[in-house]
Amino acid sequence: MPKSVEEQVIAIIAEQALIEPGDVSMDSTLEDLGIDSLGLVEAVFAIEETFDVSVPFNANDPAESEFDITNVKSMVAAVEKLVVEKSG
């Protein structure tokens, strides 16, 4: 059975944080998990590659991006939205 979007996003975030997926909580922020700006960019690239989507993320000004990186839950929701829009 294919993994859910949530499971895949958590796996990508965990890989960047060098922790087990089970240690990633939906309320965790990237900062909580020790992911810096480079790790965030790598996670965005991995999400794009995994889901074949284009993430509206501006690495130079993350606050101005349409991709919500507030916490893991918001990132999962944003990816789910992109996947739905793509399959539209």
Legacy VTK file of the C-alpha trace (Angstrom):
# vtk DataFile Version 3.0
C-alpha trace
ASCII
DATASET POLYDATA
POINTS 88 float
0.000 0.000 0.000
1.418 3.415 -0.910
2.346 5.720 1.919
0.104 8.680 2.639
1.224 12.224 1.846
1.583 12.802 5.583
3.861 9.773 6.038
6.028 10.763 3.080
6.382 14.406 4.177
7.254 13.296 7.719
9.856 10.869 6.314
11.436 13.686 4.261
11.509 16.041 7.255
12.919 13.303 9.513
15.664 12.584 6.986
16.693 16.259 6.983
16.625 16.356 10.795
18.591 13.081 11.009
15.944 11.562 13.287
13.411 8.743 13.072
10.026 9.585 11.509
8.368 8.504 14.774
10.163 11.369 16.517
8.489 13.982 14.283
5.312 15.440 15.763
2.725 17.283 13.670
3.186 20.304 15.950
6.983 20.341 15.589
8.522 23.339 13.897
11.551 22.936 11.673
13.512 24.840 14.304
12.357 22.346 16.986
13.732 19.572 14.789
17.050 21.328 14.192
16.466 21.914 10.478
18.270 25.002 9.200
17.593 26.979 6.028
19.711 24.631 3.900
17.854 21.627 5.290
14.565 23.367 4.519
15.592 23.953 0.909
16.665 20.310 0.593
13.332 19.201 2.089
11.446 21.371 -0.421
13.433 19.834 -3.295
12.714 16.339 -1.951
8.985 17.138 -1.675
8.948 18.421 -5.259
10.699 15.306 -6.499
8.618 12.854 -4.458
5.240 14.314 -5.401
6.126 15.754 -8.828
4.846 19.184 -7.809
6.244 22.696 -7.848
6.386 24.112 -4.322
5.717 27.873 -4.203
8.636 28.538 -1.869
11.026 31.484 -1.881
14.208 30.462 -0.050
15.316 34.087 0.132
12.116 35.139 1.907
10.264 32.142 3.366
7.703 34.409 5.079
6.578 35.661 1.662
6.111 32.162 0.257
2.733 30.573 -0.347
4.137 27.382 1.195
3.372 27.408 4.943
6.344 26.134 6.942
4.940 27.083 10.363
5.061 23.459 11.515
4.930 19.905 10.190
1.115 19.920 10.111
1.004 23.051 7.934
3.605 21.611 5.571
1.648 18.356 5.194
-1.542 20.346 4.486
0.282 22.484 1.898
1.682 19.409 0.127
-1.731 17.691 0.170
-3.206 20.803 -1.474
-0.495 20.802 -4.177
-1.077 17.094 -4.866
-4.839 17.636 -5.214
-4.322 20.643 -7.504
-1.934 18.614 -9.669
-4.335 15.712 -10.060
-7.210 18.189 -10.506
LINES 1 89
88 0 1 2 3 4 5 6 7 8 9 10 11 12 13 14 15 16 17 18 19 20 21 22 23 24 25 26 27 28 29 30 31 32 33 34 35 36 37 38 39 40 41 42 43 44 45 46 47 48 49 50 51 52 53 54 55 56 57 58 59 60 61 62 63 64 65 66 67 68 69 70 71 72 73 74 75 76 77 78 79 80 81 82 83 84 85 86 87
